[in-house]
Amino acid sequence: MPADVAKIEARYRAKAKQDKTLVLESFQNGFAHPFAAIITNDKQEIVQFAKWDWLPDEPKLNLLNARIETIDVKPLFRNFAGQRCLIPATAFYEWQWLDPKGKHKKKFQLSIPGQDIFSFAGLWKIYYDKKTDQQYNVYLIITTEANTLMSTIHNRDPQNARMPVIIHPEAEKEWLDKGKISMMNDQLKENEV
């Protein structure tokens, strides 16, 4: 769930330079490839808007995430490993399967207590759309192994369960500047929705 643009500006001490109506629906489905606020390592003083879609020319791939273990080696990411961003959020959702085929599910909202806005780690790049002759930023969220809570919720394949990398607030600048990560994933709390 994204936060209000004014709250993002205050939280990150950055100004939105683009149309503020581009984002901030209460729920963002990655498969709809929404535009969302990001803070990039090269312009930390600006709230930018980017599309959640790493490969817009390949709509069937729906590449929304990258494993932290492979961003430096996989060809799709390694050239962009230095283009880091923060993706502001107030919460995110995961579904727990209640039967083997996933016909019945339970929805959970996950957030960080005491953090009105927290940051996912991400990568960004500039995408040039040949059809419209326009360019815009795209991003993806970096994931890590699921912690115990997320393995329980993301139970379809618990041994391969993943979760977003959530950057500790004091380490956000270090992530942007140097690529060092200090996670606060163990502080997640869930609410059944």
C-alpha positions in Angstrom: 0.0 0.0 0.0 1.5 3.3 -1.0 1.4 6.4 1.2 0.1 9.8 0.5 2.6 11.9 -1.6 2.8 14.7 1.0 3.7 12.1 3.6 6.3 10.5 1.3 7.9 14.0 0.7 8.1 14.6 4.5 9.4 11.1 5.3 12.2 11.2 2.7 12.9 14.9 2.7 12.3 15.0 -1.0 10.0 16.9 -3.4 7.7 15.3 -6.0 8.5 17.0 -9.3 5.9 15.2 -11.4 2.1 14.9 -11.4 1.1 13.8 -7.9 -2.1 12.1 -9.2 -0.1 9.3 -10.9 0.0 7.1 -7.8 -1.4 6.2 -4.5 -4.3 3.9 -4.9 -4.9 2.1 -1.6 -3.9 -1.2 -3.1 -1.5 -1.8 -5.9 -1.5 -5.1 -7.8 1.9 -5.6 -9.4 0.4 -7.4 -12.4 -1.5 -4.2 -13.3 1.9 -2.5 -13.5 1.0 0.7 -11.6 3.1 3.8 -11.4 4.3 4.4 -7.8 6.6 6.7 -5.9 10.3 5.8 -5.7 13.5 7.5 -4.4 16.5 6.8 -6.7 20.1 6.7 -5.7 21.0 9.4 -8.3 18.3 11.9 -7.3 17.6 11.3 -3.6 16.0 14.8 -3.2 13.2 14.0 -5.7 10.2 11.7 -5.3 9.9 10.2 -8.8 7.2 8.0 -10.3 8.1 4.8 -12.0 6.2 1.8 -13.4 6.3 -1.5 -11.5 7.4 -3.5 -14.6 11.0 -4.4 -15.4 10.4 -5.6 -19.0 7.5 -3.6 -20.5 8.2 -5.1 -23.9 7.7 -8.6 -22.5 4.2 -8.4 -20.9 3.9 -12.2 -20.5 7.0 -12.3 -18.3 5.6 -10.0 -15.5 9.0 -9.5 -14.0 8.2 -7.6 -10.8 10.9 -8.9 -8.4 14.6 -9.9 -8.3 16.3 -12.2 -5.8 18.9 -10.3 -3.7 21.2 -13.3 -4.1 21.4 -12.9 -7.9 21.1 -9.2 -8.8 24.9 -8.9 -9.3 25.1 -11.9 -11.6 21.9 -12.4 -13.6 22.2 -10.6 -17.0 18.8 -8.9 -16.6 19.9 -7.2 -13.4 23.7 -7.0 -13.1 24.0 -3.9 -15.4 21.5 -2.1 -13.1 22.7 -3.3 -9.7 24.1 0.2 -9.1 20.7 1.8 -9.9 19.2 1.3 -6.5 15.9 2.8 -5.2 13.6 2.9 -2.2 9.9 2.0 -2.7 7.8 3.7 0.0 5.0 1.6 1.4 2.6 1.5 4.4 1.9 -2.2 4.1 1.8 -5.1 1.6 -0.5 -8.1 1.1 0.1 -11.8 0.9 -2.3 -14.7 0.4 -2.2 -17.9 2.4 -3.5 -21.0 0.6 -6.1 -22.9 2.6 -6.2 -25.9 0.2 -3.6 -27.5 -2.1 -4.9 -25.8 -5.3 -5.3 -22.3 -3.9 -9.0 -22.1 -4.6 -9.6 -20.9 -1.0 -7.2 -18.3 0.3 -6.8 -16.0 3.3 -5.5 -12.5 2.7 -3.0 -10.9 5.1 -1.9 -7.3 5.4 1.7 -7.0 6.6 3.2 -3.8 8.1 5.9 -2.6 10.4 4.6 -1.5 13.8 5.5 2.1 14.6 6.5 2.8 10.9 3.9 4.8 9.0 6.0 4.5 5.9 8.8 1.9 5.3 11.0 1.2 2.3 11.4 -1.8 0.1 14.7 -2.1 -1.6 14.5 -2.0 -5.4 16.3 -1.5 -8.7 15.3 1.0 -11.3 16.1 1.8 -14.9 15.0 4.1 -17.7 12.7 2.5 -20.2 12.3 3.9 -23.7 8.9 3.1 -25.3 9.5 3.0 -29.1 5.7 3.0 -29.7 5.1 6.3 -28.0 8.6 7.8 -28.3 8.6 8.4 -24.5 10.8 7.3 -21.7 10.0 6.7 -18.1 11.4 4.9 -15.1 10.6 1.3 -14.3 11.4 -0.6 -11.1 11.3 -3.9 -9.4 11.3 -5.0 -5.8 14.3 -7.0 -4.4 13.3 -10.1 -2.5 15.0 -12.3 0.1 14.2 -15.6 1.8 11.0 -15.5 3.7 11.3 -15.2 7.5 9.2 -17.6 9.7 6.1 -15.4 9.6 6.2 -15.1 5.8 6.9 -18.8 5.3 3.7 -19.6 7.3 1.6 -17.1 5.3 3.3 -17.7 1.9 2.7 -21.5 2.3 2.2 -22.6 -1.3 5.9 -23.5 -1.5 7.3 -22.8 2.0 10.9 -23.9 1.1 11.0 -21.3 -1.7 8.9 -18.6 -0.1 10.2 -15.1 -0.6 9.5 -11.7 0.8 10.4 -8.1 -0.1 13.6 -6.7 1.4 12.6 -4.0 3.9 15.4 -1.5 4.6 15.9 -0.3 8.1 15.2 3.5 8.1 18.7 4.4 9.4 20.2 2.3 6.6 18.2 3.7 3.6 20.9 6.2 2.6 23.6 3.5 2.8 21.5 1.3 0.5 21.1 4.1 -2.0 24.8 5.2 -1.8 26.6 1.9 -1.3 24.3 -1.0 -1.9 24.6 -2.1 1.7 21.5 -3.6 3.2 20.3 -3.6 6.8 16.9 -5.3 6.9 14.1 -5.0 9.3 12.1 -8.0 7.9 11.9 -9.6 11.3 9.7 -6.7 12.6 6.8 -7.5 10.3 3.3 -8.0 11.9 0.4 -9.5 10.1 -3.4 -8.7 10.2 -5.9 -11.0 8.5 -8.0 -8.9 6.1 
